[in-house]
Amino acid sequence: MLRVNLIAWDNGVGLSRDLRLIADVLRDAGISVDIQPGRGRGKLRKWFGPWLRRARIAFQRTLRRPRYDLNLMLEHIHPELLGAARHNAFIPNPEWCLPRDVKRLPRMDHVFAKTRHAVDIFDRRGCRAAPIGFTSVDRHDAQVPRRRTFFHLAGRSGAKRTRLVLETWARHPEWPTLTVVQHPRTAHFSPSAPNIVHRIDYVDDAELRRLQNENLFHLCPSETEGFGHYLVEALSVGAIALTTDAEPMNELVTAQHGILIPFSHTGRQELATRYLIETVELEAAVEAALALDDREIARRSLAARDFYKRNDAAFRSQLVQVVRMACQGVPSASVIASQATDAAVKDPAMLAGTA
């Protein structure tokens, strides 16, 4: 049985979700997976990081041979763990890929990319990145009645233009209800408006799922994304997502099933470009959503749900394929060539990373 060592900071949000999702897919395919928490950020890392590094190095020295066929590292590269496996692969989020991670790229046997955007970024740095796409949990609940209202899942992120969304909505009392779910840590602005429901209290998963299904329109004007879980969760419930017309967001949401918002200007965050929309573009996108008739809403909703299901199936197949090949020591160039051969006989829209 192939053995994979899955390494990432179990941060309780996005990375934790990625860890569980990848582990489940690989285990379902008969691959043994251990999850090893990577180093986190902030004070805990400062206090305990040196001790953990020494402990891990000492542990590796006790091994006569690697325990795993593959180390699969998410978001950051952990050099002290390279010896735990015969081969090493990296799944980056470009917006969090630090200079030290870039310096360590030559030590990776493989880079697996969630999006076409990430493939381009790492190809330019001499890494032949194999696209695997990605997926999110299916949040669909057909029992929840749909309403022509709007939903914005800000969470803990500071890169979803939440303040702009709130300020713009407060200027339009004629617009339908907007529900915003935001973590208290980042909820620094909360306008008083009759058509805004700003949830900064704890929202349990059942209530969050109800909100995702109830609102036909999801506002997702991300500045950048490593993948975009809240975008793909919106697609899973058949919502019409309004998102930034820039990569990688427009790899997941197209004009066929969503509404794209032109960006006004750009910035940088590590290896990623940040694409920022402004009020005028947001207003136009909301008005376009409100102008859709029931038939067009139904068509786009079905197309969104269909995209989610095809992308989800493609990712699960692709991940297992590239991990098996990497475990067996197949070079990156051969992994990518195999993907290209498979893509020739598959629907190219099935894989978000290559669609």
C-alpha positions, 0 to 999 in steps of 0.5 A, a space after each residue: 500500500 502506498 503511504 502519503 505524509 500530508 503536511 500543513 498547518 491545521 488552522 481551523 479554516 481553509 487549510 484544515 478543510 484542504 487537509 481533510 478533503 485530500 486525506 478522504 479522497 486518497 484514503 477512498 482510493 486505498 492510499 494510506 494517509 497520515 496527517 502531520 501538522 505543519 508549523 503555524 504563524 504568529 507567537 506560537 510559531 515563534 515560541 515553539 518553532 525552534 523546539 519543533 524543528 529540533 525534535 523533527 530533525 532528531 526524529 528523522 535521524 532515528 529513521 533508517 529509511 523514509 517511512 512514506 512514499 510521498 510527502 505532500 506539503 500544503 501552502 508551505 515547504 517544510 525542509 526538516 521533513 523532506 527525509 520522511 519520504 522518498 519523494 516530495 510534492 508541494 501544493 501551493 497557494 500563491 498568495 501565501 507562498 513566502 520567499 523562503 518557500 520559493 527558495 526551497 522549490 528546487 528541493 521539490 520533486 513535484 508541484 501540484 497546482 489547484 488552478 491554471 493561474 498557479 500553473 503559470 506562476 510556477 512554470 515561470 519559476 522553472 517548476 513544471 507544475 501539474 494541474 490537479 484542480 481542486 474541489 469543495 464540500 457539497 453544500 446543496 440542500 434541495 429542501 431549502 426554498 430559494 429567494 432572490 436575495 444576496 449572500 456574502 461569506 466573508 469569514 476571517 478573510 480580509 481579501 473579499 472586499 467586504 467593507 466595499 460590499 457593505 458600503 455599496 449596499 447601504 447606499 441602495 435601500 431599493 436592493 433586496 436583503 444582503 446577508 453577510 457572515 463575518 468573523 468578529 476579528 475582521 468585522 470592523 465596519 457594520 453599517 445600519 441599513 434595513 436591507 443588510 443582515 450582518 452576522 458577526 456572531 457564531 453561525 453553526 454549520 447547519 445555519 450557514 448551509 441554510 443561508 448558502 442554499 436560501 440566497 440565489 445570489 452569492 457576492 464573491 468579489 475576491 481580490 485573490 484566491 489560492 482556490 476559492 472554496 466559497 466560490 465553489 460552495 456557491 456553485 455546489 448549491 446552484 447559486 449565481 456567483 458574482 465574482 471578480 473577472 480575473 484569475 483564478 476566480 474566473 476559472 471557476 465562475 464563467 458568464 455561463 453560470 455566474 456574473 463577472 465583475 471587472 476589476 479596477 486596479 491591481 496589487 501584489 500579495 506574495 506570488 499572486 496578483 490582487 485584483 480589486 473591484 470598486 463601487 461602480 463595477 459592483 453596482 453594475 454587477 448587482 443590477 445585472 443580477 437583479 435584471 435576470 428573469 426567472 428562466 435565466 436564473 434557473 438556467 444559470 443555477 443548473 449550469 452552476 450545479 453541473 459545473 460543480 459536479 463535473 469539477 468535483 469528479 475530475 479533481 478526485 480522479 486527477 489527484 489520485 492519478 498524480 499522487 500514485 505516479 509521484 509515489 512511484 517516482 515518475 518524473 514531473 514531466 511524465 506526470 504532466 504528459 499523462 495528464 495531457 493524454 487524459 485531457 484529450 479524451 475528457 471534457 476540458 471543463 471538468 477540471 477547474 485548473 485547466 478549464 
